Every structure is written in C-alpha cells, then in structure tokens.
Amino acid sequence: MTTTAAFIGLGVMGYPMAGHLAKAGISVQVWNRSAEKAEKWASEYPGKACQTISEAVQNADFVMTCVGADKDLLAVYEGPDGIIENAPESATLVDHTTASAGIAEHLFAAASKAGQGFIDAPVSGGQQGAENGQLTIMCGGDQAAYDKAAPIMSHYARALNLMGPSGSGQKTKMVNQIAIAGLVQGLSEALHFAEQANLDILKVVEVISKGAAQSWQMENRSATMAEGKFDYGFAVDWMRKDLGICLQEASRNGATLPVTALVDQFYGDVQKMGGNRWDTSSLIQRLRKT
C-alpha cells in the first residue's frame, strides 16, 4: 500500500522537502497559504495541490508542517480547517517549524487527545540542505511516533535523532542557534580586524581554518563576507525570530545568555541598516559601518 503524506507550508524549506517525498514514491498532497505556490509545486513534482488543509490531510498517514511561527502553527493545527480535527486518528504529525518548546508541548497534548502522534522536528541546514536532502533534524516526542516518522523524514535528512520528550527537538534547535550566533559574531569581528590590519582575508582564512578556529561558518561564509555578499541563506529576520525564542526559553529555564542577547541586538542593528533579508553572516557589515 502506498504511503500518503500531506505537506503543509511550501516556503524555501518545505517546497524541496515535499519534493523529496514525492520523488521517493510517497503519495504527497500539499497545501500552502498562497495557492499559486502549491499549484507550481504540483507542476514540478508528482503530487496533488489541495485547496484546503482538510482536503490535504483527510487520508494522510503522515502530516508534515513547515510554517512561520507559533501563531501559524495554531492556525494550521487548531483552526476550523485544521490538521488535528481533520487528519485520521492513526496519523503521525511532524512539525518542522522552528518554534517555541511551549507550542510543541501544546500540540503534542492536543494531538495525543485526538489519538494522533506528534513530533516536533525543527531542521538545520538551510535552503541548500533542504534542496540536497541533507538536513539535520532534531526531534522531540515519544519513541513510537518517532519510529513511524523517521523513515519518512530520512528522505530529506542526513542526520536524524530523537532528543527526548515533546519540546526537546525545539530546545535542541535553540542550542544550535545560540551556538551559531556567537560563532558568526566572532568570525565577523575576526575578519573585520583582518581588514583593518590590511591583511589578505582569504590568505588569513586559509591558514587559520586549518587550526582550532575552523568552523562551518568560516569555511562556507568567510569569502562571501569579505566580498560583502549576503544572499546565501538564512535571513536576519528569521534569525531574530529564533533568538527571541531562545531568550524566552532561557528566562523560563534560568539559563544565562549574555552573548546571545547582545548578538540579537546586533542583528537588530542590521535590520535598521535595511538588511532584513540578508543572511546571518551580515553581522560583519554592522562593524564596517561603525
């Protein structure tokens, strides 16, 4: 019997992720807030564009979501046309949105009450990772639901782990974003210092990337940062949303995040410069302007 999956939300991440499922032979039904995007997807991949969420999920074995934020999740899961009310009782629901741990725990409880499984499964790897099927997925929920969903998620994942109970996936993604924020700020300051010292940035990076300073950000973003090009992925607006979630969770669990709070303010400065859609490596541009 063919597995059926609904995919709700066809942004820069969801669009290729749903495509990987369709190419794997899964029967995919998609819905997007703008219907034109769903129709475009259905013209590129074997699958069906649906006019409503209820149409997309009514016969689905799995429902995957990738939307904007907590409020969007409440709308698609619990609205009158929502997933929980309209998906089968046997369905497993998987949310790939980066959102709060609180919303994950809320939706887990609501889905459980309806007899459905729910996994919070935020991703890391950006648009390139989604397109190449090479995402890192950190999951929260119970083992049974994870075991059902893991083979489906594996079609667009290179690494996939159950981190603990509901909300643990979102909390792990917060750890990821906290680490990235500090790394990018440190790299920005280092490259800015090299510029001010009249050093050849590419030569500097070639040397120091072979030692303890090496990072993914250095390997993949230092050259574009030197060139002042910031259209390579995850946008500043999205990072500020994520860091806001991190800081809210920290005030709930008692963690102290002084560097994260500072870098969040620095991204606010980048937004004031008009860099809302620049990628996160644009922190260096703020230093060049001071």
C-alpha positions as CSV (number, residue, x, y, z in Angstrom):
1,M,0.0,0.0,0.0
2,T,1.3,3.5,-0.9
3,T,2.1,5.8,2.0
4,T,0.3,9.1,1.9
5,A,1.8,12.3,3.3
6,A,0.4,15.8,3.5
7,F,2.8,18.7,3.5
8,I,1.6,22.0,4.8
9,G,3.7,25.0,4.1
10,L,5.8,25.3,0.9
11,G,8.4,28.0,1.7
12,V,12.1,27.8,0.9
13,M,12.4,24.8,3.1
14,G,9.1,23.0,2.7
15,Y,8.9,23.2,-1.1
16,P,12.0,21.0,-1.7
17,M,11.3,18.8,1.4
18,A,7.9,17.9,0.0
19,G,9.6,17.3,-3.4
20,H,11.9,14.7,-1.9
21,L,8.9,12.8,-0.5
22,A,7.2,12.8,-3.9
23,K,10.4,11.7,-5.7
24,A,10.6,8.8,-3.2
25,G,7.3,7.4,-4.4
26,I,5.2,8.7,-1.5
27,S,1.8,10.0,-2.4
28,V,2.1,13.7,-1.5
29,Q,-0.8,16.2,-1.1
30,V,0.3,19.8,-0.5
31,W,-1.3,22.9,0.8
32,N,0.2,26.4,1.0
33,R,-1.4,29.7,2.2
34,S,-0.8,31.1,-1.3
35,A,-2.5,28.5,-3.6
36,E,-0.3,29.5,-6.6
37,K,2.8,28.1,-4.8
38,A,1.0,24.7,-4.3
39,E,0.0,24.6,-8.0
40,K,3.6,25.4,-9.0
41,W,4.8,22.6,-6.8
42,A,2.3,20.1,-8.3
43,S,3.5,21.1,-11.8
44,E,7.1,20.1,-10.8
45,Y,6.5,17.0,-8.7
46,P,4.2,14.0,-8.8
47,G,1.6,15.0,-6.2
48,K,-1.6,17.0,-5.6
49,A,-2.2,20.6,-4.8
50,C,-5.1,21.0,-2.4
51,Q,-7.4,24.0,-1.8
52,T,-7.8,23.4,1.9
53,I,-5.9,21.8,4.8
54,S,-8.7,19.4,5.5
55,E,-8.5,18.1,1.9
56,A,-4.8,17.7,2.1
57,V,-4.8,15.8,5.4
58,Q,-8.0,13.7,5.4
59,N,-6.5,10.5,4.2
60,A,-2.8,11.1,5.2
61,D,-0.7,8.6,7.1
62,F,1.7,11.5,7.9
63,V,1.3,15.2,8.0
64,M,4.4,17.4,7.8
65,T,4.3,21.1,8.6
66,C,6.8,23.8,7.9
67,V,5.4,27.3,8.5
68,G,6.4,30.6,10.1
69,A,6.0,30.8,13.9
70,D,3.8,29.7,16.8
71,K,0.7,31.7,15.7
72,D,0.9,30.0,12.3
73,L,1.1,26.6,13.9
74,L,-2.0,27.3,16.0
75,A,-3.8,28.3,12.8
76,V,-2.9,25.2,10.7
77,Y,-3.3,22.7,13.6
78,E,-6.2,24.0,15.5
79,G,-8.1,26.3,13.2
80,P,-11.6,25.3,11.9
81,D,-10.0,23.7,8.8
82,G,-7.1,22.4,11.0
83,I,-4.9,19.3,10.9
84,I,-5.9,17.8,14.3
85,E,-9.6,17.8,13.6
86,N,-9.4,16.6,10.0
87,A,-6.4,14.1,9.9
88,P,-7.1,10.4,10.6
89,E,-6.7,9.2,14.2
90,S,-3.9,7.0,13.0
91,A,-1.9,9.8,11.5
92,T,1.5,10.9,12.7
93,L,2.0,14.7,12.7
94,V,5.5,16.1,12.2
95,D,6.3,19.8,12.6
96,H,9.5,21.1,11.0
97,T,8.9,24.7,12.0
98,T,11.4,26.4,14.3
99,A,9.1,27.5,17.1
100,S,8.8,27.5,20.9
101,A,9.0,24.4,23.1
102,G,5.7,25.5,24.6
103,I,3.8,25.3,21.4
104,A,5.3,21.9,20.7
105,E,4.2,20.6,24.1
106,H,0.7,22.1,23.5
107,L,0.3,20.5,20.1
108,F,1.6,17.2,21.4
109,A,-1.1,17.2,24.0
110,A,-3.8,18.2,21.6
111,A,-2.8,15.5,19.0
112,S,-2.5,12.9,21.7
113,K,-6.0,13.7,22.9
114,A,-7.2,13.0,19.3
115,G,-5.2,9.7,19.2
116,Q,-2.6,11.1,16.8
117,G,1.2,11.0,17.2
118,F,3.1,14.3,17.2
119,I,6.8,15.0,16.8
120,D,8.5,18.4,17.0
121,A,11.2,18.2,14.4
122,P,13.0,21.5,13.6
123,V,15.7,21.3,11.0
124,S,19.2,22.8,10.4
125,G,21.0,23.0,7.1
126,G,19.2,25.9,5.4
127,Q,17.8,26.1,1.9
128,Q,20.7,24.2,0.5
129,G,20.3,21.4,2.9
130,A,16.6,21.1,2.1
131,E,17.3,21.1,-1.7
132,N,20.0,18.5,-1.4
133,G,18.1,16.3,1.1
134,Q,20.9,16.8,3.7
135,L,19.1,18.3,6.7
136,T,19.9,17.7,10.3
137,I,16.6,17.0,12.2
138,M,16.3,17.2,16.0
139,C,13.1,15.6,17.3
140,G,11.0,15.6,20.4
141,G,8.2,13.3,21.2
142,D,7.6,9.6,22.1
143,Q,9.5,6.7,20.6
144,A,6.6,5.1,18.9
145,A,5.7,8.2,16.8
146,Y,9.4,8.9,16.1
147,D,9.9,5.3,14.8
148,K,7.0,5.7,12.4
149,A,8.1,9.1,11.1
150,A,11.8,8.5,10.9
151,P,11.8,6.6,7.6
152,I,9.7,9.4,6.0
153,M,12.0,12.2,7.3
154,S,15.0,10.2,6.2
155,H,14.2,11.2,2.6
156,Y,15.5,14.7,3.3
157,A,17.8,14.1,6.3
158,R,21.4,13.3,6.7
159,A,21.1,13.2,10.5
160,L,18.1,12.4,12.5
161,N,17.8,12.0,16.2
162,L,15.1,11.7,18.9
163,M,16.4,14.1,21.6
164,G,13.8,13.4,24.3
165,P,10.1,14.1,25.1
166,S,7.9,16.7,23.4
167,G,9.7,20.0,23.1
168,S,13.2,18.5,23.1
169,G,13.6,19.0,19.4
170,Q,12.8,22.7,19.7
171,K,15.1,23.1,22.6
172,T,17.9,21.4,20.7
173,K,17.4,23.8,17.8
174,M,17.7,26.6,20.3
175,V,21.1,25.3,21.3
176,N,22.1,25.2,17.6
177,Q,21.0,28.9,17.1
178,I,22.7,30.1,20.3
179,A,26.0,28.5,19.1
180,I,25.7,29.9,15.6
181,A,25.0,33.4,16.9
182,G,28.2,33.5,18.9
183,L,30.2,31.9,16.1
184,V,29.1,34.4,13.4
185,Q,29.8,37.4,15.7
186,G,33.3,36.1,16.5
187,L,34.0,35.4,12.8
188,S,32.7,38.9,11.9
189,E,35.0,40.5,14.4
190,A,38.0,38.5,13.3
191,L,37.5,39.3,9.6
192,H,36.9,42.9,10.4
193,F,40.1,43.0,12.4
194,A,42.0,41.5,9.4
195,E,40.6,44.1,7.1
196,Q,41.6,46.9,9.4
197,A,45.1,45.4,9.7
198,N,45.4,45.3,5.9
199,L,45.7,41.6,5.8
200,D,44.6,39.4,2.9
201,I,41.4,37.9,4.3
202,L,41.5,34.8,2.1
203,K,45.1,34.0,3.0
204,V,44.3,34.5,6.7
205,V,41.3,32.1,6.5
206,E,43.4,29.6,4.5
207,V,45.8,29.5,7.4
208,I,43.6,29.7,10.5
209,S,40.9,27.3,9.1
210,K,43.5,24.5,9.5
211,G,43.6,25.0,13.2
212,A,41.3,25.5,16.2
213,A,39.4,28.5,14.7
214,Q,37.9,26.3,11.9
215,S,34.1,26.2,11.7
216,W,31.4,25.6,9.1
217,Q,30.8,29.4,9.0
218,M,34.4,30.1,8.3
219,E,34.7,27.5,5.6
220,N,31.4,28.5,3.8
221,R,30.9,32.2,4.6
222,S,34.2,33.9,5.0
223,A,34.8,34.6,1.3
224,T,31.3,36.0,0.8
225,M,31.6,38.1,3.9
226,A,34.8,39.6,2.6
227,E,33.0,40.4,-0.6
228,G,30.0,41.9,1.2
229,K,27.6,39.4,-0.4
230,F,24.8,38.3,1.9
231,D,22.3,36.4,-0.1
232,Y,23.4,32.9,0.9
233,G,20.6,31.5,3.0
234,F,19.0,32.0,6.4
235,A,17.8,35.6,6.7
236,V,18.4,38.1,9.6
237,D,14.6,38.4,10.2
238,W,14.4,34.6,10.7
239,M,17.4,34.6,13.0
240,R,15.9,37.3,15.2
241,K,12.8,35.3,15.5
242,D,14.8,32.3,16.6
243,L,17.0,34.2,19.0
244,G,13.8,35.7,20.5
245,I,12.6,32.1,21.1
246,C,15.9,31.2,22.7
247,L,15.9,34.2,25.1
248,Q,12.3,33.5,26.1
249,E,13.1,29.9,26.9
250,A,16.2,31.0,28.8
251,S,14.0,33.2,31.0
252,R,11.8,30.2,31.6
253,N,14.6,27.7,32.5
254,G,17.0,30.0,34.2
255,A,19.8,29.9,31.6
256,T,22.1,33.0,31.3
257,L,22.7,34.0,27.7
258,P,24.6,37.4,27.7
259,V,26.3,36.9,24.3
260,T,23.1,35.7,22.6
261,A,21.2,38.7,23.9
262,L,23.9,41.0,22.6
263,V,24.1,39.4,19.2
264,D,20.3,39.6,19.0
265,Q,20.7,43.4,19.4
266,F,23.4,43.5,16.8
267,Y,21.0,41.7,14.3
268,G,18.5,44.5,15.2
269,D,21.1,47.0,14.0
270,V,21.5,45.1,10.8
271,Q,17.7,45.3,10.3
272,K,17.9,49.1,10.8
273,M,20.5,49.1,8.0
274,G,18.0,47.5,5.7
275,G,19.4,44.0,6.0
276,N,16.3,42.2,7.0
277,R,16.7,39.6,4.2
278,W,20.5,39.5,4.2
279,D,21.9,36.2,5.5
280,T,23.2,35.9,9.1
281,S,26.8,36.5,8.1
282,S,25.9,40.1,7.5
283,L,26.9,40.9,11.1
284,I,30.2,42.0,9.7
285,Q,28.5,44.8,7.8
286,R,27.4,46.4,11.0
287,L,31.1,46.6,12.1
288,R,32.1,48.2,8.8
289,K,29.5,50.9,9.4
290,T,30.7,51.8,12.9
